[in-house]
Amino acid sequence: MDLKLVLFAWLVFINLFAIALYGIDKRRAIKDKWRISEATLLLVALIGGGCGALAGMKMFCHKTQKAKFFVGVPVCIVLNVVAVVALFIYVL
C-alpha cells in the first residue's frame, strides 16, 4: 500500500474527527452534559488534527478564549506540518 495514500487518509480522517469532537463538546457544554476532556481535544490536534481542531474552534465558537487552545492548536498545526514535511523528505 502506498504510504502517501495512508498518510493522506489519516489526515483527512483525523481532521474530520477533530471537527466532530469540537462540535460534540460544544453541544454537550450547552446542554450541561458530560464533556470531552481538554486533553483529548488537544491530543487529537497534536496527532494530525490541528487544522480540524482550529476549524472546529471557529465553526462552533468553542474554546476560543482559553489560552491553551488559542495558542496550543496553532502550535499543533505547525508541528503537524513539520511532521508531514519530514515524512516526505526522509521516509516517503
C-alpha positions in Angstrom: 0.0 0.0 0.0 1.2 3.5 -0.8 2.4 5.3 2.3 1.4 8.7 0.9 -2.2 7.5 0.4 -2.2 6.2 4.0 -0.9 9.5 5.3 -3.5 11.4 3.3 -6.3 9.2 4.5 -5.1 9.6 8.1 -5.0 13.4 7.8 -8.5 13.5 6.3 -9.9 11.2 9.0 -8.3 12.8 12.0 -9.2 16.4 10.9 -12.9 15.4 10.3 -12.8 13.6 13.7 -11.4 16.8 15.3 -14.1 19.0 13.9 -16.7 16.5 15.1 -15.2 16.3 18.6 -15.3 20.1 19.0 -18.9 20.2 17.8 -20.0 17.4 20.1 -18.2 19.0 23.1 -19.8 22.4 22.3 -23.3 20.8 22.2 -22.6 19.0 25.5 -21.4 22.2 27.1 -24.7 24.0 26.1 -26.8 21.1 27.4 -24.7 20.9 30.6 -23.8 17.2 30.0 -20.6 15.1 30.3 -17.8 16.8 28.3 -14.8 15.6 26.3 -11.7 16.4 28.2 -9.4 19.2 27.1 -6.5 16.8 27.0 -8.4 14.7 24.4 -9.2 17.7 22.3 -5.6 18.8 22.3 -4.3 15.3 21.7 -6.4 14.9 18.6 -4.9 18.2 17.4 -1.4 17.0 18.1 -1.7 13.7 16.3 -2.6 15.3 13.0 -5.9 17.0 13.5 -4.7 20.6 14.1 -6.4 22.1 11.2 -9.7 20.3 12.0 -9.4 21.4 15.6 -8.9 25.1 14.5 -11.8 24.7 12.1 -14.0 23.3 14.9 -13.0 26.1 17.3 -14.0 28.7 14.7 -17.2 26.9 13.4 -18.6 26.2 16.9 -17.1 29.3 18.7 -15.7 26.7 21.2 -12.6 27.0 23.4 -11.5 30.2 21.6 -10.9 32.1 24.8 -8.7 29.5 26.5 -5.0 30.2 26.1 -4.1 26.5 25.9 -6.3 26.3 22.8 -5.8 29.6 21.0 -2.0 29.1 21.4 -1.9 25.3 21.6 -3.8 24.4 18.5 -1.8 26.6 16.1 1.4 25.1 17.7 -0.1 21.7 16.9 -0.7 22.8 13.3 3.0 23.8 13.0 4.1 20.5 14.5 1.8 18.6 12.1 3.2 20.5 9.1 6.8 19.8 10.2 6.0 16.1 10.8 4.4 15.7 7.3 7.3 17.6 5.6 9.8 15.4 7.5 7.9 12.3 6.4 8.0 13.3 2.8 11.7 14.3 2.9 13.1 11.3 4.9 10.6 8.5 4.5 8.3 8.8 1.5 
